[in-house]
Amino acid sequence: MIEMTLDMALTALRAVQEKAKSLNAPPITVSVVDEAGRLVLTARADGAGIFNTNTSQGKAVAAVAFKRPSKDLVELLQTQPAYWNALPSLLPSQVLPSTGAVPVERDGRVIGAIGCGGGSADEDHECAVAGKAAVEAADTA
């Protein structure tokens, strides 16, 4: 059952935009995927880089596939580099284990993920976390 809706994705987008503004971050692109990694929404900020739509989506797919923040995957790269370095070539243009995405949960289940690109790794991560928090707060309201 698909639980990540366009309305939820729009809520995430607004929260990401607000967070990026508060951080004085460069233009941030946000992608939201459902529990199967299918795209729900991508929004490229004015002036964002040309690859940010691809990277934000790849980060979101990684977060939903492994059910953890993509920041954790970067840390795993240090202990299992062969696997994590090969993954993008096995799934080209689909999975990017790079900081900037977090899974979204409902009732203890992952229902999608939010990926951000365009800022520093920390800015992308903070923006994704803000999007997740907004979606999860609206979901319980």
Wavefront OBJ file of the C-alpha trace (Angstrom):
o trace
v 0.000 0.000 0.000
v 1.396 3.373 -0.997
v 1.308 5.682 1.999
v 3.556 8.553 0.905
v 1.214 11.047 -0.717
v 1.848 14.132 -2.799
v 0.427 16.236 0.040
v 2.994 14.747 2.417
v 5.747 15.417 -0.114
v 4.632 19.036 -0.439
v 4.746 19.362 3.353
v 8.316 18.075 3.272
v 9.219 20.473 0.467
v 7.993 23.504 2.408
v 9.897 22.427 5.528
v 13.079 21.819 3.533
v 12.822 25.240 1.909
v 12.341 26.922 5.288
v 15.281 25.035 6.809
v 17.552 25.848 3.867
v 16.659 29.518 4.227
v 17.343 29.473 7.981
v 20.736 27.845 7.341
v 21.521 30.369 4.606
v 22.287 27.304 2.476
v 22.761 27.361 -1.281
v 19.743 26.362 -3.419
v 18.548 22.935 -2.216
v 16.758 20.386 -4.354
v 14.426 17.949 -2.595
v 13.154 14.570 -3.756
v 10.564 12.464 -1.990
v 10.105 8.771 -2.761
v 7.592 6.209 -1.544
v 8.379 2.961 0.281
v 9.418 1.263 -2.976
v 11.719 4.105 -4.007
v 9.302 5.447 -6.620
v 9.429 9.194 -7.117
v 6.599 11.202 -5.576
v 8.076 14.688 -5.989
v 11.260 16.439 -7.026
v 11.602 20.200 -6.724
v 14.763 21.929 -7.896
v 15.341 25.254 -6.197
v 15.975 28.260 -8.395
v 19.675 28.340 -9.187
v 20.316 24.750 -8.073
v 22.925 22.655 -9.846
v 21.979 20.546 -12.834
v 22.745 17.226 -11.112
v 20.912 17.980 -7.861
v 17.655 16.389 -9.030
v 19.500 13.123 -9.673
v 21.547 13.183 -6.482
v 18.646 14.087 -4.202
v 16.567 11.248 -5.660
v 19.446 8.760 -5.433
v 19.991 9.673 -1.795
v 16.271 9.245 -1.036
v 16.211 5.831 -2.730
v 19.239 4.753 -0.690
v 17.584 5.874 2.556
v 14.354 4.023 1.830
v 16.081 0.882 0.511
v 18.284 0.509 3.575
v 15.748 2.007 6.021
v 18.253 4.390 7.561
v 19.639 7.876 7.021
v 22.026 8.008 4.105
v 24.533 9.560 6.508
v 24.787 6.101 8.138
v 25.594 4.565 4.751
v 28.531 6.924 4.328
v 29.859 5.687 7.674
v 29.444 2.070 6.513
v 31.546 2.929 3.475
v 34.539 3.091 5.797
v 34.096 -0.516 6.978
v 32.789 -2.112 3.767
v 34.186 -0.016 0.909
v 33.970 -2.686 -1.804
v 30.203 -3.082 -1.377
v 29.333 0.586 -1.017
v 31.608 1.729 -3.832
v 30.144 -0.904 -6.184
v 26.499 -0.174 -5.355
v 26.061 2.900 -7.608
v 27.475 0.983 -10.575
v 25.149 -1.977 -9.927
v 22.132 0.330 -9.752
v 23.154 3.270 -11.955
v 21.152 6.461 -11.486
v 19.101 4.822 -8.729
v 21.001 4.629 -5.434
v 23.451 7.153 -4.035
v 24.823 6.331 -0.563
v 25.687 9.944 0.227
v 24.711 12.179 3.151
v 21.453 14.075 2.728
v 18.463 11.727 2.993
v 16.329 10.218 5.742
v 13.532 7.661 5.798
v 10.020 8.729 6.827
v 8.167 6.442 9.211
v 4.595 5.767 10.212
v 3.734 3.354 13.011
v 7.301 2.016 13.033
v 7.345 1.299 9.288
v 9.301 3.130 6.601
v 6.802 4.670 4.155
v 9.218 6.728 2.075
v 12.247 8.980 2.228
v 13.312 12.563 1.672
v 16.573 13.371 -0.081
v 18.226 16.763 -0.429
v 21.069 18.002 -2.585
v 22.825 21.241 -3.277
v 24.271 22.217 0.058
v 27.049 20.758 2.135
v 26.529 17.242 3.442
v 25.458 18.649 6.810
v 23.071 21.182 5.233
v 21.494 18.508 3.054
v 21.081 16.228 6.079
v 19.572 18.967 8.270
v 17.136 19.916 5.518
v 16.051 16.308 5.020
v 15.556 15.905 8.785
v 13.378 19.048 8.814
v 11.264 17.626 5.987
v 10.869 14.311 7.790
v 9.875 16.040 11.038
v 7.234 18.119 9.264
v 5.710 15.094 7.520
v 5.677 12.976 10.650
v 4.209 15.831 12.745
v 1.462 16.477 10.188
v 0.742 12.758 10.013
v 0.012 12.608 13.745
v -2.060 15.805 13.809
l 1 2 3 4 5 6 7 8 9 10 11 12 13 14 15 16 17 18 19 20 21 22 23 24 25 26 27 28 29 30 31 32 33 34 35 36 37 38 39 40 41 42 43 44 45 46 47 48 49 50 51 52 53 54 55 56 57 58 59 60 61 62 63 64 65 66 67 68 69 70 71 72 73 74 75 76 77 78 79 80 81 82 83 84 85 86 87 88 89 90 91 92 93 94 95 96 97 98 99 100 101 102 103 104 105 106 107 108 109 110 111 112 113 114 115 116 117 118 119 120 121 122 123 124 125 126 127 128 129 130 131 132 133 134 135 136 137 138 139 140 141
